[in-house]
Amino acid sequence: MTLPAAPVSVVPDENVPPPIGRFGRLVDLTLRVAGGLLAVVGGVLSAALELLLAPVRVGGYLVGVAVLVAVGANLALGWFAHRTVERRWAVALPAVPWFVIVAVAGIRTAEGDVLLTGTWVDLLLVVAGAMTFAVVGFRQILAAAPTMRTGA
């Protein structure tokens, strides 16, 4: 039993983008670097906002609004970094400054000042924020390899 021959087409595939020129590569690199810098700044601003929201109380009771902000902002920052830089390691761009700032916030100064005092909100903020970056990074590592563009 013989199989019928597959039809051969001479029409170019319209789904394949044309090769990127020298100018296109420069623009692409510039946008990736700008996206990476925005992700780093976002990590810094996210950590600062979460540290400001950590001691928020309503009626004398701590509320965990900082934890919700940490999870939401870190998810968004991880997604943004991955989409703009187009590399799997890009989640580290917002994660590293976030980790550094949160770690420094837990260290007592010579005057005795400390931003993260060890309340349940502070502890949950550190764990939830770190786990969010870890899950986003792990999912990106397990994701299928992106298709390479022609001429890149």
C-alpha positions as CSV (number, residue, x, y, z in Angstrom):
1,M,0.0,0.0,0.0
2,T,1.5,3.3,-1.0
3,L,0.7,6.6,0.5
4,P,-0.3,9.6,-1.7
5,A,2.4,12.2,-2.1
6,A,2.2,15.3,-0.1
7,P,1.4,18.4,-2.1
8,V,4.3,20.7,-2.5
9,S,3.6,24.5,-2.4
10,V,5.8,27.1,-3.9
11,V,3.9,29.9,-2.0
12,P,6.0,31.3,0.8
13,D,4.7,30.8,4.3
14,E,3.0,34.0,5.4
15,N,3.3,33.2,9.1
16,V,7.0,33.6,9.1
17,P,8.0,37.2,9.7
18,P,10.6,38.8,7.4
19,P,14.2,38.9,8.6
20,I,15.0,41.7,11.0
21,G,17.5,44.2,9.7
22,R,20.3,45.9,11.6
23,F,18.0,48.8,12.7
24,G,15.3,46.4,13.8
25,R,17.8,44.5,16.0
26,L,18.9,47.8,17.6
27,V,15.4,48.8,18.4
28,D,14.6,45.3,19.8
29,L,17.7,45.4,22.1
30,T,16.8,49.0,23.2
31,L,13.3,48.0,24.1
32,R,14.5,44.9,26.0
33,V,17.0,46.9,28.0
34,A,14.3,49.5,28.8
35,G,11.9,46.8,29.8
36,G,14.6,45.3,32.1
37,L,15.3,48.6,33.7
38,L,11.6,49.2,34.3
39,A,11.3,45.7,35.9
40,V,14.2,46.6,38.3
41,V,12.6,49.9,39.2
42,G,9.3,48.1,39.6
43,G,10.9,45.7,42.1
44,V,12.3,48.6,44.1
45,L,8.9,50.4,44.1
46,S,7.0,47.3,45.0
47,A,9.2,46.5,48.0
48,A,9.0,50.1,49.2
49,L,5.2,50.2,48.9
50,E,4.8,46.8,50.6
51,L,7.0,48.0,53.5
52,L,4.9,51.1,53.9
53,L,1.7,49.0,53.9
54,A,3.0,46.4,56.4
55,P,2.1,48.2,59.6
56,V,-1.4,49.3,58.4
57,R,-4.0,48.8,61.1
58,V,-7.8,49.0,61.0
59,G,-9.5,49.4,64.3
60,G,-6.2,48.6,66.1
61,Y,-5.8,45.3,64.3
62,L,-3.2,44.5,61.6
63,V,-4.6,43.9,58.2
64,G,-2.6,41.9,55.6
65,V,-3.1,44.3,52.7
66,A,0.7,44.4,52.2
67,V,0.7,40.6,51.6
68,L,-2.0,41.0,48.8
69,V,0.0,43.8,47.2
70,A,3.2,41.7,47.4
71,V,1.6,38.7,45.6
72,G,-0.2,40.8,43.0
73,A,2.7,43.2,42.3
74,N,5.3,40.4,42.2
75,L,3.2,38.3,39.8
76,A,2.8,41.3,37.5
77,L,6.5,42.2,37.7
78,G,7.6,38.7,36.9
79,W,5.2,38.5,33.9
80,F,6.3,42.0,32.7
81,A,10.0,41.2,33.0
82,H,9.6,37.9,31.1
83,R,7.4,39.5,28.3
84,T,9.7,42.5,27.8
85,V,13.2,40.9,28.1
86,E,12.0,37.6,26.5
87,R,14.4,35.5,28.6
88,R,13.6,33.0,31.2
89,W,15.9,34.5,33.7
90,A,14.2,37.9,33.5
91,V,12.2,37.2,36.6
92,A,15.4,37.9,38.6
93,L,15.4,41.5,37.5
94,P,12.6,42.6,39.8
95,A,13.2,39.8,42.3
96,V,16.8,40.7,43.3
97,P,16.1,44.3,44.3
98,W,12.9,43.2,46.0
99,F,14.8,40.6,48.1
100,V,17.6,43.0,49.0
101,I,15.3,45.7,50.1
102,V,13.1,43.4,52.2
103,A,16.1,41.7,53.7
104,V,17.7,45.1,54.7
105,A,14.3,46.2,56.1
106,G,14.5,43.4,58.6
107,I,17.9,44.5,60.0
108,R,17.9,46.6,63.1
109,T,19.9,49.9,62.8
110,A,22.3,51.2,65.5
111,E,19.5,53.4,66.8
112,G,17.1,50.4,67.1
113,D,14.9,51.2,64.1
114,V,13.5,48.3,62.1
115,L,10.9,48.2,59.4
116,L,9.9,44.5,59.6
117,T,9.3,43.9,63.2
118,G,8.3,40.2,63.1
119,T,4.5,40.5,63.1
120,W,2.4,38.0,61.2
121,V,2.0,40.4,58.4
122,D,5.7,41.0,58.1
123,L,6.5,37.3,58.1
124,L,3.7,36.5,55.6
125,L,4.9,39.4,53.4
126,V,8.4,38.0,53.1
127,V,7.2,34.4,52.5
128,A,4.4,35.2,50.1
129,G,6.5,37.7,48.1
130,A,9.5,35.3,47.8
131,M,7.2,32.4,46.9
132,T,5.5,34.4,44.2
133,F,8.8,35.2,42.5
134,A,9.9,31.5,42.9
135,V,6.7,30.2,41.4
136,V,6.8,32.6,38.5
137,G,10.4,31.8,37.8
138,F,9.8,28.0,38.1
139,R,6.9,28.2,35.6
140,Q,9.1,30.1,33.2
141,I,11.8,27.5,33.5
142,L,9.3,24.7,32.8
143,A,7.7,26.6,29.9
144,A,8.3,25.4,26.4
145,A,11.2,27.1,24.6
146,P,10.1,30.2,22.7
147,T,10.3,30.0,18.9
148,M,13.2,31.9,17.5
149,R,12.6,34.7,15.1
150,T,14.2,34.5,11.7
151,G,17.2,36.8,11.4
152,A,17.6,37.3,15.2
